[in-house]
Amino acid sequence: MCGISLLLRRTNKKAYSDSVLQSLLGRRGPDCYGEVRLEIETGDGTGLELYLAASLLQLRGDAAVASVPFVHPTSGDVLCFNGEVFGGLDVGPGCNDGEALLQALTVTEDVPRLLSKLRGPWSLLFWHAASQTIWFGRDVMGRRSLLLHTPTTGDAEASIVLSSVATGGIGRATVADIPAADAEGDNQPGSADDEQDEAQYWTELPPGIYSLRAGPEPAANGLPATNVCGPGLPGLRICPLPWGLSMQRHCWSDDDAEIVRLSLYVRPEARSCPAASRAPSEAEGALDGVEGRVGAGQHWQALPQPGNSLLEGGAHNTLSTQAVRDPDGAVDALLQALQSAVDVRCACCDGSAPGGSGREAEPRVMILFSGGVDSTLLAALAHRSLPEGMPIDLCNVCFDAGRSPDRLSAWSAMQELAGWAPARRWRLLEVDKTLQDADEHKEHLLTLLHPAGTVMDLNIGAALWLAAAGEGRLRFPEPLGSKVSMTSAEQLREAASGAAVSTSACGGGGQPHALYRSPARIVLLGHGADEQCAGYGRHRTSFRAGGVPWLSEELSVDMRRMWRRNCGRDDRLVSDQGREARHPFLDENVMDLLLQLPLDCIADLRERPGLGDKRILRQALLRLGLPEASQRIKRAIQFGTRIGKLSNRREFGSNRAANRVNAGSLALSKLPGAPSCTSGDSTSGAASRVHA
């Protein structure tokens, strides 16, 4: 499945229907759509209606799935599953992982323990008929979207709603939940948390396993649980629920130490950095993509020696001593873990499934490709995973007529890949767009972004959504041995400064072909590489300010908030194009490995940008034989594609003026000329549709 939704309300003679939600779910899962309606009764005798809806983008299973949601024929249990089971559950060859998960959930006596074992991205809604319990949740990193609405106190005629997508834009709603600040204690761009005075109908559900029981007793299922009504969880504030219901959050099973570590995500070096003494970093919008000054080297003296504290006490016992103590061994270990992560993400797409293609002539995988360290490494590992005769689409979006830094880097990286693996059919899919293209789809983008709502969210969202469409012109590598001037540092610098350098002038034999749409349903993205390997400008700021402890704390904070800042938002954007986002750098084994490695094996911010940041990934590219890509400097998507610069000029007059007001974290409602939000906007419209 790809789109899921649940609505619980008091029994009503008027049938529930939401055509907007159905359309949005259908875009995520074009192969199949279905709904299930159930009548249940609470402990106090209140009659309730439970609606479950799902859409399917089928990538697994030999046979076409006949209907969704999945309904167990004897127990009456119902499952809406959005994700992929890459491990932790036996899924036989040719079987659908969602159907296998339903069978396991039906017979288990401990739902949280079963879900804790799963490996891969997921969000789900599960109705357990025998116990009259609704189970729901998201994986430990929140890699799949799940939004929540709970009604205000005493609003017995309202609804409890969970959905992959929102059915309204950004603005004030008539009924709402106001998300609390992060556990880290600071509001961050990407969620518009500074707008807490404006109630939001939808909020991102924090990662975890939750239950909602219609009967008189809460669901225990063997593991401790916390009532999340009232003050609730960090990032989630829920008013007391109507009809005598209570919502509980269940602990990840401590049988799985890896998941527990990832759910807490604290780098060992950060433990010497008291949160109260750590100054927050500057806004991401002002720093990401900017080449900061090289920090002073004295801070690095605080780093523990490799192989000492990480192996004591058995806290991290899955990594070999040699890998921890030897930087070369660390690179080898990471390459092995990343290769396995890419392998499973390329392989879990059955050619006989309706969404699969058994023909090697068609690409199975599309990579969002800037030509930088992360995407080039993914492309190289995908080459080692896929059949040799299968092409790989390297998708690059540009908002500046082919002159953006990422376009030129992408062309250069494809040339290097073609020389490294000449038998592979490398194809650069050039997606050329303008601000006007983004404006044309703005209302739809705002719906997908919600509840995120800053200028940065819109710029990133427009670039990602248009790229994920995979529609553009194909360009092929220059013949081997020909001179390719586009790789020169001079031209890349000219592009970064705004000079008019076109790809046609730089690569004569690689002229683009006719308009093309990639048939690939899997999209590989580099999410998590910068957050784990110190790739952002703010990481240098933290290192300069407080050395290794502050840098480690910044990395830990980045990982703990990815669910709210990146993962849910970007899942909604990519899936809306009928494709599935897969994130090898957020594979559980990869994350746990990087969490165990000493920081000096991962990055050395005493070195200049393009050398010390993400050092372990750069060394991995060198190990593979791709030296040019290993030296590229990080550019965030809004800068590398030029949408940020062009948007700043239009909205604020110049980049400098935009930086003065910290434009990246500015709420869209506060843009010059933005319409004021009222209770009659599109979000309130969503509320009225849901309550119809």
N, C-alpha and C positions, 0 to 999 in steps of 0.2 A: 504494500500500500504506500501511498505517499501523502494523502490528505485525510485527516481524521477530525471528528467533531462529536461532542456530546452536549446535550441539553437536558436538564432536569428541572421540572416545574410541576406545580399543582395541576391535577387533572383538569382539563379544559375541554369544553365542547367544541371549541374552534380548533381545527387541526393546525399544527405548527408547520410553517413553511418559510424558508429563507432562500430565495432564488439567487441572491447575491453570493451567499456562502456556498451554495451548490456550484455556482459557476467558478468560484475561486478554488474550491476543492477539485473540481473537474480539470482545471488547468494543471494542477499538480499531478493528477493521475488520470490520463486520458483513456486508459484501456477499459476501465470499468468503474461504475459508481453505484452505490446502494445505501439503503437506510433500513434500520430496524427500530420498531417502536415497542416498548414494554410498559406494562402497568404494574406498579409496585405499591407497597403500603408501608408506611413508617410504623414505629413502635406505638405511636399515639393514635394510629388509625387513619392518618392523613393519606389520601390517595395521590400518588404522583405518577407522572409520565416521564419515561426515560427514552430519549431519542439518541441513537447512535448512527453516525453517517461516516462513510469512507469512500475514497477514490483510490484507484490502483494504477501505478506505473509498474508493470510486471517485468522484473529482471531475473526472477528465480523460478524454477520449476519447469518440467518438460511439458506439462499440460496447461492450457489456458485456465485461469481461475474463473469459475462460473459466476460467482457472486461475492460481494463484500458488503458489510463486514463478515468475518468468519464466525459461523455459528456452529457450536458443537451439537451433533444430532441427538444425543441422549441427555446430556446435562443441561442444555439450554444456555450454556455460557457463551458470551459474545466477546470477540476481540477485534479492536481496531488497532493495527500495528503500523507505525511509520518508521521504517529503519531497515537495518541489515544485521543479521546474526552472523558474525564472522568467527565466532568461537563461543565456548561455554555451553553449547547445546548441540546435540547430535542431529544434524540435518543431512539426511541421506542424499546420494547423487540423484539429481533430477527432481528433488523435492522442493517445495516452497517453504521458506523459513518461517513465514507467518503461520502457516497451517501447523508446522511442527511445534511452534511456540504455544499455540492454542492447546494442543494435545498435552503438552507438559504442564501448562497452567491449570488445566482441568483436574489433573490427578495429584498435583503437589499439595502438601499440607503447609508449605511455607513459601508464600509468594515472594517476599523480599529476598529470601536466600536464593531462590531461583533467578530472579532478575539481577541480583548482584553478580552472578556468574557469567552473565552475557557479555560478550565482547563485540564491539561495534556500535554505531550510532543508533539510537532508538528513542521514540516516544510512543506511549501506548495508552489505550483506554480498555479496560477489561471488566466486564460484568460477570461476577461469580454468583450464579443463581442460587446455589444452595445456602450461602451465607448472606444473600441479599447485600452484597458489598460491591462498590465500584472501586477498582484499583486503577491508578493512573500515575504517570511519572515520566521522567526523562533520564537519559543516561548520565553518567557521572560528570561529563563535560557539557551537557546540554546541546549536543550537536544537531538535534532535531527540534524544531520549533514546537512549543506547546504554550498557548496563551490561556489565561484564566480570567473569568469574571465571576464574582460573588455579589449577591445583592446587599443593599444596605440593611441595617438593623430593622427588623419588623416588617420588611417588605415581603410579605407572604405571597404576593401575587407575582413576584419577580422570578428569575431563573438563575440557576448555576450553569455556567457554560464553560466548556473547554474546547479549544480549537487550534488547528495548525495555523490558521490565518484569522486576522481580524476582519470584520465586515463593516469597518468604518475608517475614516481618515483621522487626522490628528486634530485634537481640539477638546473642548469641554463637553463632558457628558452629564446627563441628569442623574445617573446612578453610577457609583464608582468605587474603586479601590485605589488608594494612594500608596504606591510602593514606598517603603521606608528606604533610608539611605543604606549604602553598602555596609557590610560588616567592617570594611576598612575605614569607614568613617568619613569618606569624601565623595562628593558627587562628581561624576565623570561625564565627559561628552559621549554621546552615543545612546543615551537613554533619556535625555531631557529631564533628569531628576531635579534640576533647579526649578522646574515648573510644577512643584508639588502642590502649589496653590490651585492648580488646574487639575481637577479630578480626571482620571483616565478610566474609560470603561474596561479596557483590557490591560493586563499586566503579564510579563513573562513569568512563567512558573519556574522557580529555582530547581535545579537538578535534584533528583531524589525520587523516592517511592512513597506514594500517598494512598490513603484509603478514605472512603466516604461510605458509611454504613447506613442503610435505611432502617435496620432493626434497632432494638433498644440498647444493645451493647456494641462498643467499638470493636473493630477487627484487630486481634492481637497477632495471630500468625507467628508466634514464637519469638519475635525480636522486639526490642523496646521501641516505643512510639511516642511522639510528642504531639500534643494538641496544638494546631497552628492557628486556631481562632484567638482573637484578642491581640496581644502584642506580636505573637507569631514569630516567624523566622526573619533573619536579616534579609532584606530585599523583598519581604512579603508581609503585608498587614491585612488581615481578613477580619471583617466584622463577624459577630456571632451569626451562625447560619439559621435560616428559618426551619420550620417543621421538625425541630428537635434534632437536627443532624449535627454531627461533629466531623471535622476533617483532621486526620492524623498524618504525620510524616514518620516513616519508618526508617530505622538505621540501615545503612549498608551492612551486609553480613560481615562480621569480623573473621569469618572463615577465609575471606579473600583479602589478604593483606594489601595486594596491589591496588584494589579499588578503594580501600580505606585511605591509603597514602594519597591517591590522586584526589579523593574528595576533600582532604585537608589541604593539600598542596602547599607545603612549606619547605623551601630549600634549606638544607642544614646550615648554610652560612648566614641565613636570615635570622636564625634564632638568637644571634648576638645583637640584633637590631631592635630594641624596644619600640613598639609602634608609636608610643607617645613622643619619642625623640626624633622620629623620622619625619622630615618635612615632605609634604606631597610634591610630586613632580609637576612641572609646568604642563599646561594643557597640551594634549596630543596634537591638536590642530596646528599649534604654533611651532612644534618641534619635529614631528615625523616628516621625513623626506628632506630635512635640512642637514647639511653636513656641519656638525659641530666641531669645535676645536678639540684637538687631542688632549685628553685629560692627563693630569700629572700622575706619574708612576708610583708615587709613594703610597697611594691607597691600596695598591695590590699586595702590599706586605701583610695585610690582614688575612689573606687567603690561607686556609689550612693546607697542610701538605697532602698531596694525593695519597689515598690509601690508608689514612689514619682513622678519623672520626667516622667515615662512612661505613667502615666495616666492623665497628665496635657495637656490641649489644645486639647484633642480629637484626637491626631495623631494616637494613637493605641487604638481603642475602641472595639475590638472584643474579648479581653481576660478579664475574670472576675477579679475583684479586689482581691478576695481570692487567685486565682491561681498565680497572680503576687506577692503577699506578702508572700505566704506560699510555701517553697520549695517542700513540699510533694504534695501540690496542683499542682505545676508545673509539677512534675513527672506524676501525674494522667492525667493532660491535654495533655502532650506529648504522653503518652501511648494511650489515646483516639484518638488523631490526627493520630498517626502512624498506629494504628489498622485500622482506616478508609482508610488510604492510601494503606495499604497492602490489605485490603478487595477488594477495587475496582480494584487493579492491578491483583489480583488472579481471580476475578469474570469476568472481561471483556475478556473472551475467550470462545466463544460459542461452546459448545460441538458438535453442528450440523454443524458448519462451517467446510470447508475442512481441515483447520489446527487444528481443535479441536478434542478432543476425548471424547465421551460420556461415556467411560468406566472408572470407578473408579480405576480399576486395573493398569491403566497407569498414570504416573505423569503428571500433567498439568504444574507444575512449577519446575524449577531448580534454585538453589541458589548458586552463587559463594561464596564458603565457606572456610574461613581461620580458623574458630573456634574462632575468635576474638569477640569483643563486638558487632560490627555492624551486622555481618553476623549471629551471634547466636540470636540476638534480632529479626532480620528479620525471621529467621527460626521459632522461637517461635510464632511470630505473624501470620506467614503463617499457622502454625498448627491450630490456632484458626479460620482461614478463610476457609480452605479447608475441604471437606468431610473426615470423619474419616478414611474411608477405602482406601483413596488415598495415595500412597507413595509420599515422598518428596525426591528428589535427591539433595544431598549436594555435590557440585562439587569442588574438591580441586586439584590444579596442583602443581607438585613438580619436580624440576630439579636435585635432588640430591639423586636418588635411594631410595626414601621414608624416607630420613633422615632430611628433611627441617623442620624448626620450625613450619611452618604453617600446615604441614601434621600431626605432633604430636598434635598440638592444635586442629585441626579439629577432630581427632579421640577422643580426650578427651571431646570436646564439644558435639559430637554426643552421647557419653556415658551418659553425663549429661542430654541431651534432652530425651534420651530413658528412663531414670529413671523418668524424669518429666512428660513425656507423653508416657507411655508404650504401649498404644493402637495404636499409629502412627507407620507406617512402614518407619522408618528412614533408609536412604541408603547413605553411603559415596561413592561417585564416585571418585575413585583415578585415576587421570590423571598423569601418569609418563612419563616425557619427558627429553630430554637432550639438550645441546647447539646445537648438530648436527641437532636435529629436528627443532629448530628455524632457523638454517642456511639453511636448505632445503627449507624453505618457505620465505627466506629473501626478495627476490624481490617482492613477492606478499605483504608482510607486509609493505614494504616501500611505495608501491602504496596506501595501505589503510591508512597509517599514514599521508601521504602528505596532507597539507603542514607542519605538525609537523616533526621534523627531528633531534632529539638529541639522544645521547646514552640512556638516560633515557626513551625516547619515545619508542625506539626499544625494550628495556628490558621489559617495562610494556606492550607494544603491543604484544610481543611474548607470554608472560604469559597469557594475557587476551584472545587472539585469540585462543590459544591452549586449554585453559580452556573452552571457550564458545563452542568449538566443542563438548564437553560433551562425549568424548570417552575414556573409561578406564575400570577399573574393580571395581565391586561393593563389598563393605565390609559392613557387618551388625553389629549392636551392640552386645556386649557380653551379654549373658543371665543375667537377673537381679540377683543381689546377688553374682555374681562371682567377683573375685578380678582382678582389672584392674590396673596394675602397670604403664601404660602409662601416667596416669594423674599426676604422681609425678613431683614436681618442679625440682628435680634433673635431670630427663631425659630431660625435656624441656630445661634446661640450657646446658646440654651436647649437645643437637642438635644445639642450637644457637651458641655454640663454635666450632662446626664442628666435634664433636665426632660421631662415627658410632653407631647410635641407630636406629634399624629398627622397623617398625610397627609390623612385624610378631613376633618379640621377645617380644613385649609389649601387644599383644592382641591375644592370641592363638585361641580363639573361633571365631574370626572375620575374618577369612582368606578370601582374595578376590576371587571372582568367575571369570567366563569367561569374555572375552572382551564384552563390552556393550556400546551402544550409547543411550543416553537419548532421548526419543521422545518429551520431553517438548519443547514447542516453546516460552515460557516466561522465561526470566532470571531475577531474582531479584538481584540487586547490591546495595552496601552500599554507593554509591557516595553521597557526601555532608555531611556525618556525621562528618568527621574530620574537614572539612572547617567551619562548623557551631558550633562545640562543642569543639574546641581547641585540636585536636587530634595529630597534627604534632609537631615534634621537634622544628621547627622554631617558633611555637607559644610560647614555653617556652623562646626562645631567645628574642622574642619581649617583653614578659612580664618582663624578667630580665632587659632589657635595658630601658624600659619606662613605666612599670606598666600597669594598666588596659587600659588607653587610647591607648597605642601602640598595645596592644593585640587586642583590639576591632577594631582598624584600620586594623590590619593584617587579621582578620577574614572577615572584609568587603571587603578588596581587594581580598582575596581568592574567595569569592562568586561572585564578579563582573567579575572575569576573568575565571570562570569555563568553560564558553562556548568555550574559545579558548584553554585552557590547557587540558581539560579533556573530556567534553561532546561530542563534534563533533568527536574527534579522537576515543573515545571508542564506540560511536554509529557505526562508520564504521567498527570497529573490530568485535563487537558482531553480528551485522546484517549480516556480510559476511558469518556467519555460518548458516544462515537461521533461526535465532532466534531473538526475540525482547527484548531489554534491557528495564527494568522498574526500576525506582529509587524512592522508597518510601520516602527517606529522602529529596528528591527534590520535593515532593508534595507541591503545593502552600500553603495549609493550614498549613502544618508542618513548612515550611520555615518562614511563617509569624508569627506563634506562637513563634518559637525560636528567631526571630528578636525582638519580644516584651518582652521576658523574660529578667530580669536582669542577668548580666553575672555571678553573684555568684550562681545563680540557675543552670547554665549550666556547669561551670568548676571552679576549684579552684587550680591554678597552684602553690600555696604554698605547696600543697601536692605532694608526690612522683608520678612518672609515674606509671600508673596502678591504681591510686586512684583519683587524682585530675583532670586529663585530661578526657574530656567527662563524667564528673561526673553524669550528668543527665541521660545519657544512662546506666551507670553502676548501678545507683539507680533503673532504670526501670527494669533491669535484676534481681536485688535483689527483687523488688516488685513482679516479676513473679515467683520467687523461683529458680533462676539459679545463685547461688553465685559464683561458680568456674569461669564461663565465665565472670562475672562482674569484675574480677581482672586481666584479661589478658592485657598485654602491647601491644601497637600499633606497628605493623610492616608493612611498605609499601610492596606492592605485590612483588616488585623486590628483597626485602630482605627476606621476609618470605618464598618465593619459592626457594631462593638461586640462581636465574638466575643472579642477579646483582653481587654477589660475584664471581661466576664462570666466568662471562663475564669479570669482572675487572682483574681477574688473567690472562686470556688468552690475553686480549688486552693491558694491562699495566704492567703485571708481578706480581702485588699484589694489594690488596685493598688500602694499604697505598699509593702506587704510583698513583693509580687512584684518590684518594682523593686530592693529591697534585695538580693535574691539573683540579680539579672540574669536574670529568669525566661525572657526570650525565647531566650537561648542555652543554657538548661539542657536537658541531655539528658532525654528522656522517661523513661528508666530511672531517673532520680534524682528524679522527682516524689514527693512524699509519698504513701506507700501503693502505689507502683509495685511490681509483682512483680519479683523478682530474675531475671536472665537465666541460663539454664543451657544446657548443650549439647544439651538435648532440646527446645529451643523450635522455633518455626515455621521459623526460618532453617535449622536443622539438618535439619528435615523436608524443606526444599527440596533440601538437599544429597543426602539419601538418594534423593529422587525422581529427581534428575538422574543419579545414578550407578546407577540401577536397571538 
